[in-house]
Amino acid sequence: MTKSGKIEKPNILFILADDMGWGDVSYHGSHIRTPNIDRLAATGIELDQHYVCPMCTPTRTCLLTGRHPGRFGRHATVPSNAPVLPDGYETLASSFRNAGYETGLFGKWHLGSSPEYGPNQFGFNTAYGSLAGGVDPYNHRYKSGPFSVTWHRNGELVEERGHVTDLIAQEAIQWIEAQTGPWFCYVPFTAVHTPIKAPQHWIDRYSDRRYDPDDNKDRSFKTYAAYASQMDHAIGQLVETLARICQRENTIIIFSSDNGAIPAGPLHDTDKYPGRHEEMPRLGSNLPLRGQKSQLYEGGIRTPSLINWPFHLQPGKCFHPLHITDWMPTLTNLIGYTPNSDPQWDGQDIWPLLTGDITVPEERSIFWNFRGSSFGMRMGNWKLIYEEGQTPEETQLFHIGSDPFETTNITSKQTDRVHRMLEHIANERKRDNSSKR
């Protein structure tokens, strides 16, 4: 700690939920009980407009590189089992390691599902969890196919018993307790991604009432809610561990979700995973936002997010548009580290916004490339959604400041603005594929 009281190398705990929607936390009015996330939001800074990508791999690419996923090729803009990052690419984890940090990942990777492209090759000294995407919570299998067996410890495939949420939390806690210097711990839970399964004692906590008049939907929502509450409890265990080892005030906690929720889980989707599954006709919520996972509406790309650092960041709410690419430039600058080569970041250092040193930031643009065919652009309060092949008149333009729920397409009233934003999208697309492996 410096004479000014600033911690030169704070620990970083980055927690990423999977498919948790805007309306899936109780501090946003949900019936789902998330007291630990709520507490972190109440005592930290709630990030009201924290943007991610519409699906998992793209968001994880953004976080670990500070860049938009299309820079690494079209396959990085969709869920990908193929490797995303070029060999030797300096990630957020690599930067922390170069700065003298221990680095650990506990949970879902999904940036290359073969062990030779796993997290240990991209800056993580310790890695545990799923190399691929979401897994069955009990048998830990990914979708049937060449990457179904995916549960690993440091690149070695392992067979273990236990619920995936409990295993991830236990492994992360043991690792944190063993550290003697600064550390970066990335905990990308597989909850609440399908398949949806929760221990019965968590489901029983929602037996107090009916949440849907349809029996099947009521059962489904209670299981989903239990799955979310179990993850919230695991987050509480992580926070309690920090307090127990006297590292809470030395640790920055960041929480977000990789994309919006899906409202239902049809059986034809979960049947892709080995094991027995049930239809889940009611799952998560992004309300009052429009849209869901795999869409560029707000409900697909704006998720519950917060940052918490006791005695260093004052509790409050940040209403400025932020993007998950911002965390790599922000955190590396915070610890005084400069990457070995030009990182070509798309993100910005948002620390002055979080501390209040800057209250009126310059207007910024945020770009989305989804599937290489769907594109979004946020410029100030304006947001444009464009599908490949559309004419300017067929695009969708919203003013998020006055229409946050995207109810009114005003493309026909803002033709000049639409053309300017399409030019910005075209310029951004020219930068895509620049770091394709």
N, C-alpha and C positions, 0 to 999 in steps of 0.2 A: 504494500500500500504506500502511495506517495504521501508527502507532507500535506497535500490538499485533501487527503482522504480518499482519493480515487484509487480503485483497485486496478493495477496495471494489466493483469491477466485474469479477468473473472472467468469462472467456469461457465459453460454454455450448455443448457439442457434444451434441446429442440424436440418437441413432441408433435407428431403429425398423425391425426386421425385419418381413417380411410372411409371415404363416402359419407362423412357426417355433414348434414345440411345445416343451413342457417337456422332453421326452426327446430333443431334437435338438441338444443341446450336450454336448460330451464331459465337462464338469465335472458333468453329471448322469448320466454313465455311458453315453452314446451312442457308437456306432461312428463317428459323424460327427466329423471332426477340426476342432475350433474352438479352436486354441491361443491366438489373440489375444483372443477373448471370455473364454476361461478365465483368461488372465493378468489381464485387467481385473477379473474376479470375485475372483481370489485376492489381488490387491493393493488391492481396493476393498471395498465393502459389497455382499454378495449380498442381494437383496431376496426373501426366501423366499415371501412371500405378497403379491406385487404383482399386483393385479387390473386387467384391461382389459375390453373388451366382446367379445361372441362373433364380431364381424366388423369389417371395416376402417373404414368411414365413422364408425360410432359411436365407436370408440376415438380416431380422429383429432380428432373433435369434442371429446371429453373433454379431450384433451391441450391443445388450443389455446384452450379457453374456461374450463377448470376446472369445467365443469358437465356434468351428465348429458345425453346426446344428445336425449332426449325433450323437453327444454325447448325445442328448436328445431323440434319437429314430428315426426310419425311417420316421415317419410321420412329423418330423421337417425338413426333406430334401425336402418336397414338400409343396404347398399351403395347409394349414391345418385349419379346423374349430375346430378340437379337441385341447384341451389344450396342450401346448408344454412344459412349465416349471414346475418343481416340486413345490409344495406348499412351500412358504417361501423362494424360491430361491433368492439369492441376485443378483439383476440386476444392470446395470449401474445407473438406476434411484434410486434404493435402496441405492447404495453407495453414491450418491450425497446427498440424504436425510439424511443419517447417518452422513454426513460431515457438516450438517447445511444448506443445500440448500433447497429452495422450488422447487418442481418438477411438470412439467406439460406436458401433451401430447395432441396435437391437430391434429387429422387426423386419419389415418388408423392404427389399432392395428394388427390384423390377427395372433395372437399367442394363440388364444382361443376365440371362437366367442360367448360363453355364458357369461353373465355379471359376474358370479361368478369366471371367469378366466380372467377378464379384467385387464386393466392397473392399476387400483386402488389397486389391490391385489399384484402388483409387483413393488412398489416403487413410483408410481405417485400419488401425493396428489390431483391433478386435472387432469381429463381426459375428452375428448370431441371428438366425431367423429364416425367413423365406428369401431365396435368391430370386424367385419368380414373383408372381402377384399374390392376390388373396388366396388363402388356403382354408380348407375345412378346419374348424377350430380344434377338433380332437384328433383326426388322423394326420393333419398337417400336410395334406396333399393338395397340390395345385391341380388345375384342369387336366383331364386325362390326355396323355401324350408324352412327348420326350422329356418334358420338364416337370412332370407330375410329382416325382420325388425331388423335393427342393429344400427341405429343412436342413440347415447346415450350421456348423460352428467353424469359423475361419476357413471356409471353402470345402470342408470335409462333410459330406452328407451324413446325417445322424438320424437315428430313430429314438424318439423320446415320448413319454406319456405326459398328459396334462393338457389343460386348456391353453390355447395359444396366448391369450391375453396374460394369464398368470405366468407362463413361462417367460415371455418377453420382459415383464416387470421384474421377475425374480433375477433374471440374468443381468439386467441393467443395474439393479440395486447392488448386487454382489460386486459388479465392476466398479461402481461409484465408490463403494465402501473401501475398495482396495487402493484407490488413488492417493498419491502423496503430493502431486503437483497439479497444475491447471489441466483441465480436461474439457473436451467437447463430446457430448453424448447425444446422439441422434436416435430417437425412439419413434420410428414409424410403425404404429400399431396396425394390425390387420383388421381390427374392429373399426367400423361396423360393416365391412364389406361382406357380401354374400360368399359362402353359405352362412346363414344366421343361426347360430347355436349358442346358448348360454347355460351355465349351471342352473339347476332347478332352484336352488336357494335364492338366486338373483331373480328368476322369473316369479317366485313366490312373493317378492316384495311388491309386485304389481297386481296381486290378487285382491286388493282392497276394493276394486270397482271395475266396471266395464268401461272400456275406452272406445268401443265400436259396437253398434247394434248387431252387426254381422258376426257370428261366432268365429268364423275362420279369420276374419280381419282382426278381431279382438285378440285371438291367440297369437297371430302374427305380430301385431304391434307390441304386445307384452314381451314377446321374446326379443324383438329388436330393442325395445327400451331396456330390457335387462342386459343385453349385450353392451349397450352404450353405458349403462350405469356401472357395469363391471369394469369397463375401461376407465371410467371416471375414478373409481376406487383405486385402480392401479396407479393413476396419476397422483392421487392423494398419498399413496405409499411412497412414491418417488419424492414428493415434497417433504414428507415426514422423515425420510432418510436423510435428506439434506439438513433438516433441523437437528436430527439426532447426532450427526457427525460435525455439527457446528459449521456448515458450509452454506446455509441458506442465504445469508446476506452477501456471500461471495459468488452467488450463482444467478445468472440471468436465465429465466425460463420463458420460452416462446412456445405458444400453442397455435396450431391451425389445423385445417382439414385439407386434403389434397384436391377435393372437388365437391360439388354439391351432392345431395342425397338422391337415391332413386326411390320413387313412391311405392314400388312393389317389386317382388322378386318372383317371376314366373318359374315354374318347375323346369321348363326347357333350358333355362339358364343354369340353375344350380345342378341339374343333372349332368353337366359337363365335369363335375367334380366327383371323384371316386367316393363311394359311401351312400348312405341313405339320406334323402332330403325330402322336405315338404314344400309345397307351394306357400309362398309368403305374400299374400295379397295386399298387405299394408305394412310399409316400412317407414322410411324417413320423410322429412318435410323440409322444404326450402321457403315456405311461406313466411312473410307475405311477398317474397321475391318471386318473379316469374321464372319458370324453367327448372331444369334438373341436370344431373350429371350427363355429360356428353352434349351439352348445349352451351351456346355462348351468351344466352340470357343470364341475368344476374344470379339466378338461382343455381346455375351450373358452375359459376366462376368466383362467387363471393361467399366466403365461408366464415364461421365463427373464428376469431383470431385475437390474440392478446400477447402482450409482453409484460413481464413482472420482474422487478429487481428492487427488493426492499431497501429503503433509505437512499436510493440513487435515482429512481424514476418515480415521480409523483403520480398517484392514482388519477385517472381521468379517462377521457375518450378522445381518440384521434379520428377526425372526420375526413382527413385528406386521402385521396386515392393512393394506395400503396400496392406493390406487387411483390410476389415471393422472390423474384430476381433481386430485390433490394437487399436481402439478408447477407449475401456474400460481400458486397462492397461495404455494407454497414458494419458487420462484425470484424472483418479484417482491418478496416480503418480504426475501429475501436481499440484493438489490441496493438495497433502500430505496425502492422505487417503489410508489406508490399509484395505482391506475387512476382515470381521470377521472370515472367514474360507478360506482355500486354494481355490482360484478361478479356478485353473487348466486351466489357460488361454492358448489358442493357439496363440493369438495375441501377439504383442511385443510393447514395449514403443518406439514410433517413434519420440518423441519430439526432441531428439538430431539431427535427420535427418532434421527436419523442421527448426530448428534454425541454422543449419549449423555447429553445434559442432562436428558432425561426417559427413564426406564427402564420405568415402569409407566404407560402412557397411559390416559386415560379410554376406556371402552368406546364404540365408534362403530358406526354403521350404514352399510352400503353398499347402494345400490339399482341394479338393472338393469331397463331397459325394452328388450326386444328385439322388434322387429317390431310393437310396439304391442299384442302379444297374449301374450307370454311375459315373466314378471317374476321377479326374484330379489331376495332380501333377506338380507344378512349382518348379524347383530347379535351382537357378541361372537363366540363360537364356533359360534353357531347359524346355519344357512343354510336358507332356504325357497325352493323353486321352485314357481311357480304359473302355470298356463295359464288364459287368459281362459275363464270359464264353468265352471271346476272348482268343486266343493264343497270346503269345508275338508278333508274326509276324503280327497279325491283329490289333495291337494298332496303334495309331497315335502319332508320335513324331515330334515336331517342335522346331526350334531354334528361339525364339522370338527376340533375339538381331539382327539377320541378316534377319529374315523372320517374321516381325511383323504381316503380314496379313495371315500367315499360309497357304501359297500356296503350300509348298513342304513337304510331309511326308517323313522323313528320317529314319524311323524305321529300314529298312533293312541295313542301313549303321552304325547303332549305337546299335547293339544287346546287348552288355554288359551294356551299359547305360540303355537301356530299362529294362533289368532284374533288375538292381539296383533300378530303379525308381518304378518298380512293387513291389519290396520288401518294399520300403518306404510306398507305398499305403497299402500293407497288414498290416504293423505295425500300421499305422494310423487307419485302420479299427478295429483293436483290441481295440482301445480306444472308439469306438462308443458304444452307448447304456449305457455308464457308469453313466449317470445322467437321465435316463429315468424315468418319473414320474409313 
